[in-house]
Structures are given as C-alpha cells and as structure tokens.
C-alpha cells in the first residue's frame, strides 16, 4: 500500500510556498545589509538627479548667455532647479527602481548568507559570456512579450481594465523568469539541468512583484522583496529536491 500523505503534504507546501517566501522577504527588510542597500540606492538616485540638474543648468546658462539674455546664468540656474525638482517628483521612483535592480544580487547574497549559508558557499560567478547570453535573451524575451501584449491590448482599449491586466500578466511572466534565473543560474550544476520552479510558481511571484510595482512607495521595495522571495523559493525547491533524492519514495505495506 502506498502512503499518499507525502503527496498531500507536498501539494499543501506548493500552495503556500509563494506567500511564505514573500513573508520571509518582508521580514528581512530590516536586515542591516538590506538597509544599507536601500540607503545606497537613494544616495545614488539623488546623485543622478543632481548631475542631471547640473548638466541642465550648464546647458541652459550657455544657451541663454549666447542669446544675450539678461541674467542668463541666473535664469538658467532657476529653470534647471525647477525642472530638476519636477523631474525628481515624477521620475524618482523609476530611476530608484532601475538603480536598485542593478544591485539585486546583493539582496540575494544577503538572503543566502542568513538563511542558506551552505548554498552560498557553492554559488558560482557567471562568466561574461553567460552574462551576455542571458542579457540578450532577456531583452529579446521582454521585447517579444511586450509586443505581443501590445497587439492583444489594442483591441481591448474600449475596455478600460483590459490593457492593464494584459500588461500585468505579461510583466508578471517576465519577472518570474528573471527572478528565478537571478538565483538559479548561480547554483545550477549544469547548463541542461531543469529549473526548480514550475510555471505557476514563477508567474505567482512575478505577478505579485508586478502588482507591488503599481503601488506608490511599495514599488520602491518591490525589487528587494522580489529578489529575496525568489531566493527563498529557489533554495526551498532545491532543498526539497535534495531531500527527495536522498530519502526516495516512502511506502507502507
């Protein structure tokens, strides 16, 4: 007689895996490493806007002075300050998200150091060829999926809620793949090894992060929560696989 309880337990774990991973990720937001990363992100974002403002001031001042405008330097500085403040108000979160995503690996390492130290010791650095190949594939996938989403969204413009749902689903699918690969590529044993997360799991975590990105202020933390959640999901699945390979099937006669 085959004991079906392990299968039922496995099904229950699959249903709660994504919420549990997100919960663990949120709980680690107070980690000093994560706080330092967020502080660094804000600082770099402010520096970017400051440099853009300085460049705008120099360009406007030179333009106004060349046209012999009275108080050209002062007027250029005033316009540059106003435009910089307006740009920061409108674009701060977008620029900050881009900067934060650049440091997403640091989030993964912080999670692994705290929860999966043994796995961190076996992680490998990707070669520049792998980075280039993965980056090109990701860009191509993003372009293709968003073009398809645009084609599907155009006929649904008459339904106000239709296009947002389509683009949410498209970006959720894309984010799920990217978040998984961010961790998985560093820990897989061979190129042909199957990825640990199922399609529904990838879409669930990607869709959750995509939804967070639509919420003001929460969207700033979305990349951190997404990277940390994906780390918990991937390592959790790897540990389950290792346990099942070690113990084998459980039979009761």
Rosetta silent file (secondary structure, phi, psi, omega in degrees, C-alpha in Angstrom):
SEQUENCE: XXXXXXXXXXXXXXXXXXXXXXXXXXXXXXXXXXXXXXXXXXXXXXXXXXXXXXXXXXXXXXXXXXXXXXXXXXXXXXXXXXXXXXXXXXXXXXXXXXXXXXXXXXXXXXXXXXXXXXXXXXXXXXXXXXXXXXXXXXXXXXXXXXXXXXXXXXXXXXXXXXXXXXXXXXXXXXXXXXXXXXXXXXXXXXXXXXXXXXXXXXXXXXXXXXXXXXXXXXXXXXXXXXXXXXXXXXXXXXXXXXXXXXXXXXXXX
SCORE:     score description
SCORE:     0.000 S_00000001
   1 L     0.000  131.803 -177.831    0.000    0.000    0.000 S_00000001
   2 E   -91.826  129.194  178.390    1.366    3.376   -0.997 S_00000001
   3 L   -78.177  118.186 -176.986    1.223    6.147    1.582 S_00000001
   4 L   -89.606   -5.492 -177.327   -0.346    9.192   -0.128 S_00000001
   5 H   -59.546  -41.451  177.079    0.331   11.548    2.750 S_00000001
   6 H   -57.666  -35.674  179.026    3.670   12.770    1.375 S_00000001
   7 H   -67.515  -41.828  178.623    1.911   13.778   -1.850 S_00000001
   8 H   -64.263  -41.483  178.513   -0.777   15.684    0.066 S_00000001
   9 H   -63.785  -39.978  179.835    1.841   17.442    2.162 S_00000001
  10 H   -64.015  -39.196  179.035    3.778   18.336   -0.977 S_00000001
  11 H   -65.020  -41.968  178.496    0.632   19.799   -2.567 S_00000001
  12 H   -63.652  -38.734  178.080   -0.070   21.903    0.522 S_00000001
  13 H   -63.845  -39.161  179.755    3.527   23.170    0.510 S_00000001
  14 H   -63.365  -36.947 -177.199    3.215   24.190   -3.141 S_00000001
  15 H   -71.164  -30.765 -176.650    0.085   26.227   -2.393 S_00000001
  16 H  -102.597   -0.598 -172.684    1.704   28.136    0.483 S_00000001
  17 H   -63.668  -47.574 -177.021    5.251   28.358   -0.901 S_00000001
  18 H   -66.969  -49.418  176.608    4.953   31.762   -2.625 S_00000001
  19 H   -58.211  -37.816  179.586    3.134   33.565    0.256 S_00000001
  20 H   -66.018  -40.132  179.603    5.645   32.098    2.708 S_00000001
  21 H   -65.010  -42.466  178.628    8.585   33.267    0.585 S_00000001
  22 H   -64.828  -39.544  179.072    7.165   36.803    0.330 S_00000001
  23 H   -62.231  -43.237  178.116    6.549   36.842    4.093 S_00000001
  24 H   -64.499  -39.080  179.852   10.173   35.854    4.776 S_00000001
  25 H   -63.880  -44.156  179.515   11.397   38.501    2.339 S_00000001
  26 H   -64.243  -38.399 -179.363    9.369   41.245    4.041 S_00000001
  27 H   -64.040  -23.029 -177.693   10.605   40.098    7.461 S_00000001
  28 L   -94.859    5.031 -179.481   14.214   40.643    6.329 S_00000001
  29 L   -61.975  -24.453  178.086   13.717   44.233    5.169 S_00000001
  30 L   -84.567   -1.404  177.363   15.220   45.382    8.470 S_00000001
  31 L   -57.167  130.830 -179.872   18.438   43.423    7.825 S_00000001
  32 H   -52.168  -35.844  179.142   21.378   45.883    8.038 S_00000001
  33 H   -65.410  -40.402  178.915   22.617   44.677    4.636 S_00000001
  34 H   -69.344  -41.809  178.852   19.237   45.419    3.054 S_00000001
  35 H   -61.943  -42.344  178.183   19.004   48.792    4.803 S_00000001
  36 H   -62.784  -38.502  178.862   22.492   49.723    3.555 S_00000001
  37 H   -64.187  -44.840  178.915   21.470   48.709    0.042 S_00000001
  38 H   -64.583  -39.633  177.909   18.342   50.877    0.159 S_00000001
  39 H   -63.138  -43.261  178.444   20.357   53.795    1.570 S_00000001
  40 H   -63.076  -38.643  179.341   22.928   53.386   -1.190 S_00000001
  41 H   -62.983  -46.031  179.581   20.154   53.283   -3.774 S_00000001
  42 H   -62.645  -42.863 -179.522   18.609   56.528   -2.525 S_00000001
  43 H   -61.881  -47.553 -179.384   22.019   58.228   -2.429 S_00000001
  44 H   -63.664  -38.918  178.487   22.932   57.153   -5.969 S_00000001
  45 H   -61.941  -44.558  178.374   19.494   58.207   -7.237 S_00000001
  46 H   -63.385  -38.970  177.554   19.912   61.660   -5.684 S_00000001
  47 H   -63.137  -39.865  178.930   23.393   61.955   -7.211 S_00000001
  48 H   -60.897  -46.273  179.741   21.958   61.082  -10.642 S_00000001
  49 H   -67.055  -36.061  178.190   19.359   63.845  -10.374 S_00000001
  50 H   -64.288  -42.492  178.490   21.977   66.286   -9.057 S_00000001
  51 H   -66.458  -39.919  176.623   24.244   65.555  -12.031 S_00000001
  52 H   -63.482  -40.815  178.506   21.337   65.895  -14.439 S_00000001
  53 H   -64.819  -41.656  178.961   20.401   69.207  -12.834 S_00000001
  54 H   -64.627  -41.861  177.776   23.981   70.483  -13.041 S_00000001
  55 H   -64.444  -39.770  178.453   24.211   69.479  -16.691 S_00000001
  56 H   -65.268  -41.292  178.830   20.872   71.135  -17.430 S_00000001
  57 H   -61.972  -45.033  179.803   21.976   74.318  -15.650 S_00000001
  58 H   -62.939  -43.409 -178.212   25.228   74.481  -17.619 S_00000001
  59 H   -67.724  -44.709 -179.144   23.458   73.900  -20.945 S_00000001
  60 H   -66.692  -41.938  179.820   20.639   76.399  -20.293 S_00000001
  61 H   -61.360  -45.404  179.169   23.005   79.062  -18.965 S_00000001
  62 H   -62.849  -41.403 -179.630   25.260   78.782  -22.007 S_00000001
  63 H   -62.680  -46.821 -178.265   22.246   78.875  -24.339 S_00000001
  64 H   -68.544  -38.096  178.502   20.752   81.969  -22.682 S_00000001
  65 H   -66.444  -41.179  178.809   24.115   83.765  -22.475 S_00000001
  66 H   -62.376  -29.957  177.865   24.824   83.026  -26.144 S_00000001
  67 L   -92.423   12.328  175.617   21.471   84.633  -26.983 S_00000001
  68 L    56.031   39.592  175.818   22.433   87.612  -24.798 S_00000001
  69 L   -78.883  133.450  179.617   19.538   87.111  -22.410 S_00000001
  70 L   -62.456  134.843 -177.349   19.790   89.360  -19.340 S_00000001
  71 L    56.023   41.596 -177.186   20.778   87.388  -16.220 S_00000001
  72 H   -59.538  -42.347 -179.029   21.189   84.308  -18.436 S_00000001
  73 H   -65.785  -44.563 -179.299   23.260   82.350  -15.880 S_00000001
  74 H   -66.895  -43.602  179.270   20.861   83.071  -13.020 S_00000001
  75 H   -64.222  -40.364  177.644   17.790   82.360  -15.105 S_00000001
  76 H   -61.796  -40.551  178.615   19.343   79.137  -16.376 S_00000001
  77 H   -64.074  -42.896 -179.379   20.052   78.038  -12.802 S_00000001
  78 H   -63.063  -46.760  179.535   16.478   78.805  -11.732 S_00000001
  79 H   -62.654  -41.677 -179.865   14.940   76.893  -14.653 S_00000001
  80 H   -62.695  -40.918  179.680   17.312   73.966  -14.075 S_00000001
  81 H   -64.335  -45.715  179.978   16.377   73.794  -10.380 S_00000001
  82 H   -61.593  -46.965 -179.116   12.649   73.852  -11.136 S_00000001
  83 H   -65.714  -36.158  178.978   12.948   71.188  -13.855 S_00000001
  84 H   -66.070  -44.257  178.508   15.169   69.003  -11.655 S_00000001
  85 H   -63.536  -43.775  178.593   12.700   69.150   -8.761 S_00000001
  86 H   -63.039  -44.177  178.771    9.789   68.410  -11.108 S_00000001
  87 H   -63.405  -40.185  178.330   11.692   65.542  -12.740 S_00000001
  88 H   -64.415  -39.080  179.376   12.628   64.111   -9.349 S_00000001
  89 H   -63.544  -40.016 -176.044    8.982   64.293   -8.236 S_00000001
  90 H   -85.527  -34.006 -168.295    7.764   62.454  -11.324 S_00000001
  91 H  -115.367    0.165 -174.379   10.659   60.077  -12.016 S_00000001
  92 H   -56.022  -48.385 -175.861   12.358   59.434   -8.672 S_00000001
  93 H   -64.612  -37.050 -179.189   10.771   56.007   -8.132 S_00000001
  94 H   -65.534  -46.456  179.487   11.513   54.893  -11.709 S_00000001
  95 H   -65.773  -42.220  179.849   15.185   55.861  -11.505 S_00000001
  96 H   -61.991  -40.276  177.736   15.493   54.417   -7.994 S_00000001
  97 H   -61.989  -41.962  179.012   13.982   51.129   -9.158 S_00000001
  98 H   -62.900  -42.420  178.244   16.483   50.928  -12.020 S_00000001
  99 H   -65.121  -44.163 -178.304   19.378   51.573   -9.618 S_00000001
 100 H   -63.424  -39.902  179.052   18.037   49.074   -7.094 S_00000001
 101 H   -64.101  -28.864  178.253   17.644   46.363   -9.723 S_00000001
 102 H   -65.208  -29.100 -179.204   21.298   46.865  -10.633 S_00000001
 103 L  -103.725   18.913 -175.344   22.219   45.805   -7.078 S_00000001
 104 H   -60.503  -30.633  179.016   19.663   42.995   -6.813 S_00000001
 105 H   -59.037  -32.065  179.826   22.427   40.383   -6.485 S_00000001
 106 H   -66.165  -33.124  176.539   23.342   41.923   -3.134 S_00000001
 107 H   -64.958  -46.184 -179.465   19.825   41.186   -1.890 S_00000001
 108 H   -60.497  -44.088 -179.675   20.145   37.548   -2.936 S_00000001
 109 H   -63.827  -38.672  178.095   23.530   37.228   -1.218 S_00000001
 110 H   -63.327  -41.389  178.368   22.115   38.755    1.992 S_00000001
 111 H   -66.093  -44.606 -178.871   19.265   36.211    1.990 S_00000001
 112 H   -65.536  -38.764 -179.286   21.601   33.305    1.283 S_00000001
 113 H   -63.595  -35.077 -177.410   24.061   34.412    3.980 S_00000001
 114 H   -85.095  -41.316 -171.653   21.291   34.465    6.592 S_00000001
 115 H  -107.849  -27.442 -174.835   19.133   31.504    5.565 S_00000001
 116 L  -134.981   59.455 -175.817   21.192   29.302    3.227 S_00000001
 117 H   -60.663  -33.603  179.634   24.892   29.683    4.138 S_00000001
 118 H   -65.772  -40.681  178.832   25.804   26.264    2.748 S_00000001
 119 H   -67.783  -35.690  178.781   24.334   27.128   -0.651 S_00000001
 120 H   -60.192  -35.538  179.499   26.113   30.475   -0.673 S_00000001
 121 H   -68.546  -21.716 -179.521   29.423   28.659   -0.441 S_00000001
 122 H   -99.342   -0.752 -179.831   28.616   26.669   -3.597 S_00000001
 123 L   -67.152  146.859  179.926   27.415   29.620   -5.679 S_00000001
 124 L  -117.731  154.152  176.462   29.442   30.367   -8.798 S_00000001
 125 L   -86.661  137.925  179.905   30.153   33.599  -10.610 S_00000001
 126 L   -77.865  140.080  175.701   28.799   33.825  -14.140 S_00000001
 127 L   -71.751  162.308 -179.514   31.286   34.348  -16.945 S_00000001
 128 H   -64.664  -29.053  177.078   30.907   37.408  -19.133 S_00000001
 129 H   -66.071  -41.933  178.073   29.774   35.125  -21.971 S_00000001
 130 H   -65.706  -42.641  177.839   26.959   33.757  -19.807 S_00000001
 131 H   -59.738  -44.717 -179.852   26.026   37.247  -18.645 S_00000001
 132 H   -64.238  -45.168 -179.585   25.947   38.474  -22.245 S_00000001
 133 H   -63.408  -45.387 -179.190   23.916   35.492  -23.454 S_00000001
 134 H   -65.887  -41.457  179.716   21.433   35.763  -20.594 S_00000001
 135 H   -62.646  -44.512  179.714   21.122   39.530  -21.006 S_00000001
 136 H   -64.081  -41.091  179.117   20.497   39.266  -24.762 S_00000001
 137 H   -65.642  -39.326  179.771   17.944   36.510  -24.241 S_00000001
 138 H   -65.374  -43.284  179.373   16.164   38.523  -21.528 S_00000001
 139 H   -63.108  -45.966  179.137   15.994   41.631  -23.716 S_00000001
 140 H   -61.183  -41.521  178.991   14.669   39.634  -26.671 S_00000001
 141 H   -65.071  -42.451 -179.954   12.088   37.932  -24.477 S_00000001
 142 H   -63.574  -43.169  179.575   10.972   41.247  -22.979 S_00000001
 143 H   -63.782  -46.878 -178.165   10.596   42.876  -26.405 S_00000001
 144 H   -62.603  -46.123 -177.514    8.711   39.908  -27.820 S_00000001
 145 H   -67.007  -41.075 -179.503    6.323   39.520  -24.883 S_00000001
 146 H   -70.778  -32.345  174.327    5.551   43.248  -24.663 S_00000001
 147 H   -65.378  -43.412  177.012    4.926   43.466  -28.400 S_00000001
 148 H   -62.111  -42.341  178.412    2.515   40.554  -28.117 S_00000001
 149 H   -62.307  -38.532  179.088    0.858   42.229  -25.114 S_00000001
 150 H   -65.004  -42.104  178.738    0.524   45.452  -27.113 S_00000001
 151 H   -61.532  -40.638 -179.860   -1.109   43.608  -30.011 S_00000001
 152 H   -73.798  -30.211 -175.273   -3.571   41.988  -27.610 S_00000001
 153 H   -77.716  -32.054 -176.061   -4.194   45.225  -25.691 S_00000001
 154 H   -56.624  -48.289  179.355   -5.047   47.450  -28.684 S_00000001
 155 L   -66.409  -15.979 -176.296   -8.404   45.759  -29.452 S_00000001
 156 L  -100.220   13.038  179.778   -9.275   45.943  -25.741 S_00000001
 157 L   -62.385  -26.118  179.086   -8.815   49.712  -25.386 S_00000001
 158 L   -68.619  -20.906  177.002  -12.592   50.036  -25.288 S_00000001
 159 L  -103.144  107.466 -171.553  -12.479   48.064  -22.022 S_00000001
 160 H   -55.524  -36.001 -175.011  -10.554   50.298  -19.623 S_00000001
 161 H   -85.230  -12.636 -175.582   -9.396   47.452  -17.398 S_00000001
 162 H   -62.429  -58.828 -178.550   -8.345   45.164  -20.251 S_00000001
 163 H   -57.187  -42.953  178.050   -4.889   46.573  -21.226 S_00000001
 164 H   -58.904  -38.721  179.509   -3.642   46.925  -17.609 S_00000001
 165 H   -66.224  -41.607  179.999   -4.473   43.280  -16.946 S_00000001
 166 H   -62.584  -46.729 -178.958   -2.699   42.171  -20.119 S_00000001
 167 H   -70.392  -31.904  174.780    0.451   44.145  -19.339 S_00000001
 168 H   -63.715  -45.604 -179.632    0.369   42.999  -15.702 S_00000001
 169 H   -63.699  -42.264 -179.959    0.206   39.379  -16.846 S_00000001
 170 H   -62.892  -47.151 -178.952    2.986   39.897  -19.412 S_00000001
 171 H   -72.348  -29.567  174.118    5.298   41.586  -16.932 S_00000001
 172 H   -63.988  -42.372  177.915    4.429   39.066  -14.244 S_00000001
 173 H   -64.086  -44.802  179.961    5.524   36.262  -16.547 S_00000001
 174 H   -63.764  -46.481 -179.070    8.724   38.102  -17.463 S_00000001
 175 H   -62.590  -38.389  178.474    9.562   38.994  -13.869 S_00000001
 176 H   -59.506  -43.557  178.219    9.010   35.412  -12.751 S_00000001
 177 H   -65.210  -45.039 -177.072   11.572   34.153  -15.257 S_00000001
 178 H   -66.029  -42.670 -179.241   14.089   36.881  -14.416 S_00000001
 179 H   -65.296  -40.395  177.105   13.753   36.455  -10.652 S_00000001
 180 H   -63.014  -49.909 -175.313   14.215   32.706  -10.892 S_00000001
 181 H   -65.003  -27.997  178.709   17.241   32.951  -13.189 S_00000001
 182 H   -56.535  -36.072 -179.906   18.868   35.561  -10.939 S_00000001
 183 H   -96.987  -44.699 -171.456   19.371   32.818   -8.342 S_00000001
 184 H   -62.967  -39.473 -177.739   19.192   29.637  -10.359 S_00000001
 185 H   -63.826  -25.296  179.793   21.993   30.465  -12.812 S_00000001
 186 H   -83.889  -13.734 -173.340   24.428   30.807   -9.896 S_00000001
 187 H  -122.758   -6.784 -179.123   23.518   27.429   -8.375 S_00000001
 188 L   -69.832  149.832 -176.684   22.708   25.041  -11.216 S_00000001
 189 L   -85.934  -26.850  178.784   25.114   22.149  -11.654 S_00000001
 190 L  -150.503  161.984 -177.639   24.965   22.019  -15.438 S_00000001
 191 L   -62.963  -34.632 -176.452   23.507   24.033  -18.320 S_00000001
 192 L   -85.288   -1.204 -177.937   20.949   21.342  -19.087 S_00000001
 193 L   -67.625  136.486 -176.940   19.653   20.981  -15.521 S_00000001
 194 L   -67.441  142.410  178.352   15.936   21.701  -15.213 S_00000001
 195 L   -66.459  147.769 -173.143   14.922   24.920  -13.460 S_00000001
 196 L   -76.769  -28.329 -174.719   13.487   24.344   -9.950 S_00000001
 197 L   -93.089  142.875  176.283   10.327   26.461  -10.129 S_00000001
 198 L   -79.146  166.151  178.005    7.194   25.480  -12.011 S_00000001
 199 H   -56.950  -47.952  178.423    5.438   27.818  -14.424 S_00000001
 200 H   -61.134  -36.398  178.746    2.638   28.667  -11.956 S_00000001
 201 H   -66.657  -43.176  178.909    5.178   29.410   -9.211 S_00000001
 202 H   -61.917  -43.681 -178.629    7.169   31.729  -11.474 S_00000001
 203 H   -67.816  -35.855 -179.558    4.015   33.541  -12.556 S_00000001
 204 H   -63.468  -46.975 -178.812    2.768   33.831   -8.956 S_00000001
 205 H   -72.197  -39.114  178.105    5.932   35.506   -7.692 S_00000001
 206 H   -65.454  -41.388  178.984    6.310   37.612  -10.845 S_00000001
 207 H   -66.043  -37.481  178.475    2.667   38.690  -10.745 S_00000001
 208 H   -64.505  -43.411 -179.771    2.935   39.626   -7.070 S_00000001
 209 H   -68.016  -39.824  178.135    6.017   41.787   -7.705 S_00000001
 210 H   -61.866  -38.366  177.486    4.410   43.370  -10.776 S_00000001
 211 H   -67.213  -39.988  178.086    1.378   44.286   -8.649 S_00000001
 212 H   -61.083  -35.828 -177.741    3.641   45.788   -5.948 S_00000001
 213 L   -67.752  -13.658  178.809    5.299   47.980   -8.561 S_00000001
 214 L   -91.496   -3.605 -177.282    1.938   49.626   -9.232 S_00000001
 215 L  -103.440  121.926  179.393    1.561   50.768   -5.598 S_00000001
 216 L   -54.218  141.832 -179.952    3.241   54.084   -4.659 S_00000001
 217 L    72.223  -45.794  176.256    6.110   53.746   -2.155 S_00000001
 218 H   -64.766  -33.256 -177.639    5.664   49.964   -2.077 S_00000001
 219 H   -63.227  -22.120  178.170    7.028   49.863   -5.633 S_00000001
 220 H   -70.164  -31.422  179.900   10.358   51.110   -4.305 S_00000001
 221 H   -90.358  -10.432 -174.256   10.701   47.947   -2.192 S_00000001
 222 H   -55.769  -46.356  179.520    9.293   45.618   -4.860 S_00000001
 223 H   -61.768  -36.761  178.622   12.680   44.620   -6.415 S_00000001
 224 H   -66.255  -48.210  179.569   14.104   43.826   -2.965 S_00000001
 225 H   -62.334  -40.896 -179.600   11.063   41.773   -1.968 S_00000001
 226 H   -64.057  -47.731 -179.047   11.048   40.044   -5.364 S_00000001
 227 H   -63.939  -43.176 -179.721   14.737   39.093   -5.300 S_00000001
 228 H   -66.958  -41.316  178.764   14.544   37.888   -1.690 S_00000001
 229 H   -63.043  -42.988  178.951   11.325   35.931   -2.310 S_00000001
 230 H   -62.674  -37.728  178.167   12.805   34.249   -5.373 S_00000001
 231 H   -62.042  -43.795  178.374   15.857   33.248   -3.343 S_00000001
 232 H   -64.198  -41.815 -179.201   13.628   31.567   -0.743 S_00000001
 233 H   -63.610  -50.337 -176.479   11.588   29.826   -3.451 S_00000001
 234 H   -63.425  -47.656 -177.954   14.560   28.506   -5.420 S_00000001
 235 H   -69.071  -32.936  175.276   16.503   27.333   -2.382 S_00000001
 236 H   -63.159  -42.769  178.593   13.394   25.817   -0.855 S_00000001
 237 H   -66.989  -38.902  178.740   12.768   23.793   -4.006 S_00000001
 238 H   -64.779  -38.906  178.323   16.429   22.736   -4.179 S_00000001
 239 H   -67.136  -39.431  177.023   16.298   21.537   -0.570 S_00000001
 240 H   -63.274  -42.162  179.495   13.100   19.580   -1.275 S_00000001
 241 H   -63.799  -41.726  179.192   14.688   18.000   -4.327 S_00000001
 242 H   -63.838  -40.910 -179.800   17.774   17.064   -2.349 S_00000001
 243 H   -65.364  -42.909 -179.459   15.639   15.536    0.416 S_00000001
 244 H   -67.464  -36.957  177.951   13.531   13.511   -2.023 S_00000001
 245 H   -67.092  -31.712 -177.597   16.633   12.274   -3.843 S_00000001
 246 H   -80.021  -43.449 -175.016   18.170   11.222   -0.541 S_00000001
 247 H   -84.937  -33.296 -177.132   15.127    9.583    1.081 S_00000001
 248 L    75.225 -177.391 -178.673   13.437    8.167   -2.007 S_00000001
 249 L   -68.697  149.087  179.730    9.746    7.147   -2.075 S_00000001
 250 L  -106.285  120.178  179.997    8.010    6.240    1.170 S_00000001
 251 E  -119.435  143.318  176.908    5.956    3.025    1.044 S_00000001
 252 L  -123.668  122.565 -178.147    3.857    1.440    3.762 S_00000001
 253 L  -109.160    0.000    0.000    2.906   -2.214    3.420 S_00000001
